[in-house]
């Protein structure tokens, strides 16, 4: 594929709001990253990274003074030969995957006391998944988790978030795949609808490695998951899948930044969501940057939203920047709509009741993506959760 040397395809550029406006960063690569709190200031809500986020509901995470002492609790169930450690801030394995890129991320980095490190040794192939459980948070807490898959290893890690209370979690997850490693990471957000959760997940891919990163959000009052990539060698592949079901009053936000900086790398991003209820709000931002050195890049990102009831809103913004004329392919697509009337009519004309027809349409909408996950127990759990959400809608 041959393109002009520089293409900036952004559906929504940063807006100026007078003298008080923050400096706009039209290129995703220009936005600041730092481990220093003073370098990333408290946002006002007008910045490109924050203009879709309800600031009053998340602002408690912006100031270190708002946090309770002690890290958020975490437990790990891992098969041999996985090594699990609790380490202090000075451990050299921490902070090696990119730098924080927004205010919640930099506060989370400066706020944790100890980190949980999960290492899959080189050449190990796990028969059972590693389970990391975060549950029953009290107060406002920070947390830091590191997942490392060494060279030629193969593993699945399931990171599960559950629990209730008026709690808030500001979390960093560092994921690192060594050369030729094959790693699947599933992040499940299944909080009760009172929890505030910001998760900054930074992903590093070694040469010829494969990473499947799956984000599933069904619970929480406000959940914001940001996933940033760091290609460290040629030939790496990342497949990013996302599923979300937003109920009335919930705000579920997912942001992806795929930064192609190495040659001959591959990425696919596919997120699907359904919304039901008054003031249900989803946000999906898909940023992809192909740098000048990234010859032979092959990338595509897709977001689809299904609006089930009146009063729900989905914001979807794919952004593609290309600085290289020698790539294999690049593209994006976004669609938001209601039920397909033709599908409903077809089913109902064959005697299927309307509520059952709607259920079948939604199941089909999600099943196409859920079946790609490849972890049988997760697939079964997600289909059951989708059924529960649909039953909730029918009963209301």
C-alpha positions as CSV (number, residue, x, y, z in Angstrom):
1,X,0.0,0.0,0.0
2,X,1.4,3.4,-1.0
3,X,0.2,6.5,0.8
4,X,1.4,10.1,1.2
5,X,4.3,10.4,3.7
6,X,2.1,11.8,6.4
7,X,-1.6,11.2,6.9
8,X,-3.5,12.4,9.9
9,X,-7.0,11.0,9.9
10,X,-8.7,12.1,13.1
11,X,-12.5,12.3,13.4
12,X,-12.3,14.6,16.4
13,X,-9.4,17.0,16.8
14,X,-8.7,18.9,20.1
15,X,-10.9,21.9,20.5
16,X,-9.9,25.4,21.8
17,X,-11.9,27.0,24.6
18,X,-10.4,30.4,25.0
19,X,-7.5,31.6,27.1
20,X,-8.0,28.8,29.6
21,X,-7.7,26.0,27.0
22,X,-4.9,23.5,27.4
23,X,-2.3,23.1,24.7
24,X,-3.7,20.9,21.9
25,X,-1.8,17.8,20.8
26,X,-3.1,17.0,17.3
27,X,-0.7,14.0,17.1
28,X,-1.1,11.2,19.6
29,X,2.7,11.0,19.7
30,X,3.0,14.5,21.1
31,X,0.9,14.0,24.3
32,X,3.1,14.1,27.4
33,X,4.2,11.1,29.3
34,X,6.1,11.2,32.6
35,X,6.6,9.5,36.0
36,X,6.6,13.0,37.6
37,X,3.3,14.2,39.0
38,X,4.2,17.8,38.2
39,X,4.5,17.0,34.5
40,X,0.9,15.9,34.0
41,X,-1.4,18.4,35.6
42,X,-5.0,17.9,36.8
43,X,-7.2,18.1,33.8
44,X,-10.2,20.4,33.4
45,X,-12.2,18.2,31.1
46,X,-11.6,20.1,27.9
47,X,-8.5,18.2,27.0
48,X,-8.7,15.6,24.2
49,X,-8.0,12.8,26.7
50,X,-10.8,13.8,29.0
51,X,-13.6,15.6,27.0
52,X,-15.9,12.5,27.1
53,X,-15.3,11.7,30.8
54,X,-17.6,13.0,33.6
55,X,-15.0,14.8,35.6
56,X,-17.0,15.1,38.8
57,X,-17.3,11.3,39.0
58,X,-13.6,10.7,38.5
59,X,-11.8,13.7,40.0
60,X,-11.2,12.0,43.4
61,X,-8.5,10.0,41.6
62,X,-6.6,13.1,40.4
63,X,-5.1,14.1,43.8
64,X,-2.8,11.9,45.9
65,X,-4.2,13.4,49.1
66,X,-7.5,11.7,48.4
67,X,-6.1,8.2,48.7
68,X,-6.2,5.9,51.8
69,X,-3.0,4.3,53.1
70,X,-2.2,0.9,51.8
71,X,-2.6,-0.7,48.4
72,X,-5.7,-2.3,47.0
73,X,-5.7,-6.1,47.9
74,X,-4.9,-8.7,45.3
75,X,-4.6,-12.5,45.4
76,X,-2.9,-14.7,42.8
77,X,-3.6,-18.4,42.0
78,X,-0.9,-19.6,39.7
79,X,0.2,-23.1,38.5
80,X,3.8,-24.1,38.6
81,X,6.3,-23.0,37.5
82,X,4.9,-19.4,37.6
83,X,6.7,-17.1,40.1
84,X,4.6,-14.7,42.1
85,X,6.3,-12.0,44.2
86,X,5.3,-8.9,46.3
87,X,8.0,-6.3,45.8
88,X,8.8,-2.8,46.9
89,X,8.9,0.3,44.6
90,X,12.6,0.1,44.0
91,X,12.3,-3.3,42.2
92,X,14.0,-2.9,38.7
93,X,11.1,-4.7,37.0
94,X,8.7,-1.9,37.8
95,X,8.1,1.1,35.4
96,X,9.8,-0.6,32.4
97,X,6.8,-0.6,30.1
98,X,6.2,3.0,28.9
99,X,5.6,6.0,31.2
100,X,2.2,7.2,32.5
101,X,0.3,9.1,29.9
102,X,-2.5,10.8,31.8
103,X,-3.3,12.2,35.3
104,X,-4.8,9.0,36.7
105,X,-1.8,7.0,35.4
106,X,0.9,9.2,37.0
107,X,-1.0,9.4,40.3
108,X,-1.3,5.6,40.3
109,X,2.4,5.3,39.7
110,X,3.3,7.6,42.6
111,X,0.7,6.2,44.9
112,X,1.4,2.5,45.3
113,X,3.5,1.1,48.1
114,X,4.1,-2.5,46.9
115,X,3.6,-4.3,43.6
116,X,2.6,-7.8,42.6
117,X,4.8,-9.4,40.0
118,X,3.8,-12.5,38.1
119,X,6.5,-14.1,36.0
120,X,6.0,-17.0,33.5
121,X,9.5,-18.5,33.0
122,X,11.1,-18.9,29.6
123,X,9.8,-21.8,27.5
124,X,7.1,-22.6,30.0
125,X,3.7,-23.6,28.6
126,X,0.9,-23.4,31.1
127,X,-2.0,-25.9,31.1
128,X,-4.1,-23.8,33.4
129,X,-4.6,-20.0,33.5
130,X,-3.0,-17.7,36.1
131,X,-5.8,-16.0,38.1
132,X,-5.3,-12.6,39.6
133,X,-8.2,-11.5,41.7
134,X,-8.9,-7.9,42.9
135,X,-12.0,-7.7,45.1
136,X,-13.7,-5.9,47.9
137,X,-11.8,-2.6,47.8
138,X,-12.4,-0.2,50.7
139,X,-11.9,3.5,50.3
140,X,-9.7,5.0,47.5
141,X,-6.6,2.9,46.7
142,X,-3.8,2.6,44.2
143,X,-2.5,-0.7,42.8
144,X,0.4,-1.9,40.7
145,X,0.5,-5.3,38.9
146,X,3.3,-6.6,36.6
147,X,2.8,-9.6,34.2
148,X,5.9,-10.9,32.5
149,X,6.0,-13.7,30.0
150,X,9.6,-14.7,29.3
151,X,11.0,-15.8,25.9
152,X,9.2,-18.6,24.2
153,X,6.6,-19.0,27.0
154,X,2.9,-19.6,26.5
155,X,0.3,-18.6,29.1
156,X,-3.2,-17.2,29.8
157,X,-3.7,-14.7,32.7
158,X,-7.2,-13.7,33.9
159,X,-7.3,-10.5,35.9
160,X,-10.7,-10.3,37.6
161,X,-12.3,-7.3,39.4
162,X,-15.3,-7.8,41.6
163,X,-17.0,-6.5,44.7
164,X,-19.2,-3.7,46.1
165,X,-19.0,-0.6,48.2
166,X,-18.4,3.1,47.5
167,X,-14.8,2.2,46.5
168,X,-12.3,3.6,44.0
169,X,-9.3,1.9,42.4
170,X,-6.6,3.6,40.4
171,X,-4.5,0.8,38.9
172,X,-1.5,0.2,36.7
173,X,-1.0,-3.1,34.9
174,X,2.3,-3.6,33.1
175,X,2.4,-6.5,30.6
176,X,5.6,-7.6,29.0
177,X,6.0,-10.4,26.4
178,X,9.5,-11.7,25.7
179,X,10.8,-12.7,22.3
180,X,8.5,-15.3,20.6
181,X,6.3,-15.5,23.7
182,X,2.5,-16.1,23.3
183,X,0.5,-14.5,26.0
184,X,-3.3,-13.9,26.5
185,X,-4.4,-11.4,29.2
186,X,-8.1,-11.1,30.1
187,X,-9.2,-8.1,32.2
188,X,-12.7,-8.6,33.6
189,X,-14.4,-5.5,35.2
190,X,-17.5,-7.0,36.9
191,X,-17.9,-4.6,39.8
192,X,-21.1,-3.7,41.5
193,X,-22.5,-0.5,40.1
194,X,-21.0,1.7,42.9
195,X,-17.3,1.4,42.1
196,X,-15.0,3.9,40.4
197,X,-12.1,2.2,38.5
198,X,-9.3,3.6,36.4
199,X,-6.9,1.1,34.9
200,X,-3.9,2.0,32.8
201,X,-2.6,-1.1,31.1
202,X,0.7,-0.7,29.3
203,X,1.7,-3.5,27.0
204,X,5.2,-4.4,25.6
205,X,5.8,-6.9,22.8
206,X,9.1,-8.5,22.1
207,X,10.4,-9.7,18.8
208,X,8.0,-12.2,17.1
209,X,5.8,-12.3,20.1
210,X,2.0,-12.6,20.2
211,X,-0.2,-10.9,22.7
212,X,-4.0,-11.2,22.9
213,X,-5.4,-8.5,25.2
214,X,-9.0,-8.8,26.1
215,X,-11.0,-6.2,28.1
216,X,-14.5,-7.0,29.3
217,X,-16.5,-4.4,31.2
218,X,-19.9,-5.1,32.6
219,X,-19.9,-3.5,36.1
220,X,-18.9,-0.3,37.9
221,X,-20.3,3.2,38.2
222,X,-17.4,4.7,36.1
223,X,-14.8,2.5,34.5
224,X,-12.0,3.8,32.4
225,X,-9.5,1.4,30.9
226,X,-6.6,2.7,28.8
227,X,-4.4,0.3,26.9
228,X,-1.1,1.5,25.4
229,X,1.3,-0.6,23.3
230,X,5.1,-0.7,23.0
231,X,6.4,-2.7,20.1
232,X,10.0,-3.6,20.9
233,X,11.0,-5.7,18.0
234,X,9.9,-6.7,14.4
235,X,7.4,-9.4,13.8
236,X,5.2,-8.8,16.8
237,X,1.4,-9.4,16.7
238,X,-1.3,-8.0,19.0
239,X,-5.0,-8.7,18.9
240,X,-7.0,-6.4,21.2
241,X,-10.6,-7.5,21.9
242,X,-13.1,-5.6,24.0
243,X,-16.7,-6.3,25.1
244,X,-18.9,-4.0,27.2
245,X,-22.6,-3.9,28.3
246,X,-23.6,-0.5,29.7
247,X,-26.7,-0.1,32.0
248,X,-28.5,3.1,33.0
249,X,-26.3,5.6,34.7
250,X,-23.1,3.7,34.0
251,X,-20.1,5.3,32.2
252,X,-17.8,2.7,30.6
253,X,-14.8,4.1,28.7
254,X,-12.1,2.3,26.8
255,X,-9.1,3.9,25.2
256,X,-6.6,2.1,23.0
257,X,-3.3,3.4,21.6
258,X,-1.5,1.2,19.2
259,X,1.9,2.7,18.5
260,X,3.6,1.0,15.5
261,X,7.3,1.8,15.9
262,X,8.9,-1.4,14.6
263,X,8.8,-3.0,11.1
264,X,6.6,-5.9,10.1
265,X,4.3,-5.8,13.0
266,X,0.6,-6.7,13.0
267,X,-2.4,-5.4,15.1
268,X,-6.1,-5.9,15.2
269,X,-8.4,-4.0,17.5
270,X,-12.1,-5.1,17.8
271,X,-14.4,-3.7,20.5
272,X,-18.2,-4.3,20.7
273,X,-20.7,-2.8,23.2
274,X,-24.4,-2.7,23.9
275,X,-26.2,0.0,25.9
276,X,-29.5,0.0,27.7
277,X,-31.2,2.4,30.1
278,X,-31.3,6.2,30.7
279,X,-27.9,7.9,30.8
280,X,-26.0,4.7,29.9
281,X,-22.8,6.1,28.3
282,X,-20.0,4.3,26.5
283,X,-16.8,5.8,25.1
284,X,-14.4,4.1,22.8
285,X,-11.2,5.9,21.5
286,X,-9.0,4.0,19.1
287,X,-5.7,5.7,18.4
288,X,-3.3,4.1,16.0
289,X,0.1,5.7,15.0
290,X,2.3,4.2,12.3
291,X,5.8,5.8,12.6
292,X,8.3,6.4,9.9
293,X,10.4,3.3,10.8
294,X,7.4,0.9,10.8
295,X,7.7,-0.5,7.3
296,X,5.3,-3.4,6.5
297,X,2.8,-2.5,9.2
298,X,-0.6,-4.2,9.0
299,X,-3.3,-2.7,11.3
300,X,-7.0,-2.3,11.5
301,X,-9.4,-1.2,14.3
302,X,-13.1,-1.6,14.6
303,X,-15.8,-0.5,17.1
304,X,-19.5,-1.3,16.9
305,X,-22.2,-0.2,19.4
306,X,-25.7,-1.5,19.7
307,X,-28.1,0.9,21.4
308,X,-31.0,-1.1,22.9
309,X,-33.1,1.7,24.5
310,X,-33.8,5.4,24.5
311,X,-31.6,7.6,26.6
312,X,-28.3,5.7,26.0
313,X,-25.4,7.3,24.3
314,X,-22.2,5.9,22.6
315,X,-19.2,8.0,21.6
316,X,-16.8,6.3,19.2
317,X,-13.7,7.9,17.8
318,X,-11.1,6.0,15.7
319,X,-8.0,8.0,14.9
320,X,-5.3,6.9,12.4
321,X,-2.0,8.6,11.8
322,X,0.4,7.3,9.2
323,X,4.0,8.6,8.8
324,X,5.2,5.8,6.5
325,X,4.4,5.1,2.8
326,X,5.5,1.4,2.8
327,X,2.9,-0.4,4.8
328,X,0.8,-3.5,4.2
329,X,-2.5,-2.0,5.2
330,X,-4.2,0.3,7.6
331,X,-7.8,1.1,8.3
332,X,-10.6,1.7,10.8
333,X,-14.4,1.6,11.1
334,X,-16.9,2.6,13.6
335,X,-20.7,2.1,13.7
336,X,-23.4,2.8,16.3
337,X,-27.0,1.9,15.7
338,X,-30.2,0.3,17.0
339,X,-31.6,-3.2,16.3
340,X,-31.6,-4.3,12.7
341,X,-35.3,-4.2,12.0
342,X,-35.0,-6.6,9.1
343,X,-33.5,-9.2,11.4
344,X,-36.2,-8.7,14.0
345,X,-38.9,-8.9,11.3
346,X,-37.4,-12.1,9.9
347,X,-37.4,-13.8,13.3
348,X,-40.9,-12.5,14.3
349,X,-42.4,-13.5,11.0
350,X,-41.4,-17.1,11.8
351,X,-43.2,-17.1,15.1
352,X,-40.4,-15.9,17.4
353,X,-41.7,-13.5,20.1
354,X,-40.3,-10.0,20.0
355,X,-38.4,-10.3,23.3
356,X,-36.8,-13.6,22.2
357,X,-36.0,-12.2,18.8
358,X,-34.2,-9.2,20.5
359,X,-32.3,-11.6,22.7
360,X,-31.1,-13.7,19.7
361,X,-30.0,-10.6,17.8
362,X,-27.9,-9.4,20.8
363,X,-26.4,-12.8,21.4
364,X,-25.3,-13.0,17.8
365,X,-23.9,-9.5,18.0
366,X,-21.6,-10.5,20.9
367,X,-21.0,-14.2,20.0
368,X,-19.0,-13.3,16.9
369,X,-16.4,-11.6,19.1
370,X,-16.7,-13.7,22.3
371,X,-15.9,-16.9,20.3
372,X,-12.6,-15.4,19.3
373,X,-11.4,-15.2,22.9
374,X,-10.2,-18.8,22.9
375,X,-10.5,-19.4,26.7
376,X,-13.5,-21.8,27.1
377,X,-14.4,-20.9,30.7
378,X,-14.3,-17.1,29.8
379,X,-16.4,-17.6,26.8
380,X,-19.1,-19.5,28.8
381,X,-19.0,-17.0,31.6
382,X,-19.4,-14.0,29.2
383,X,-22.4,-15.5,27.3
384,X,-24.1,-16.2,30.6
385,X,-23.4,-12.6,31.7
386,X,-24.9,-11.2,28.4
387,X,-28.0,-13.4,29.0
388,X,-28.3,-11.9,32.6
389,X,-28.0,-8.4,31.2
390,X,-30.7,-9.1,28.7
391,X,-33.0,-10.6,31.4
392,X,-32.5,-7.5,33.5
393,X,-33.6,-5.3,30.5
394,X,-36.7,-7.4,30.0
395,X,-37.7,-7.3,33.7
396,X,-37.3,-3.5,34.0
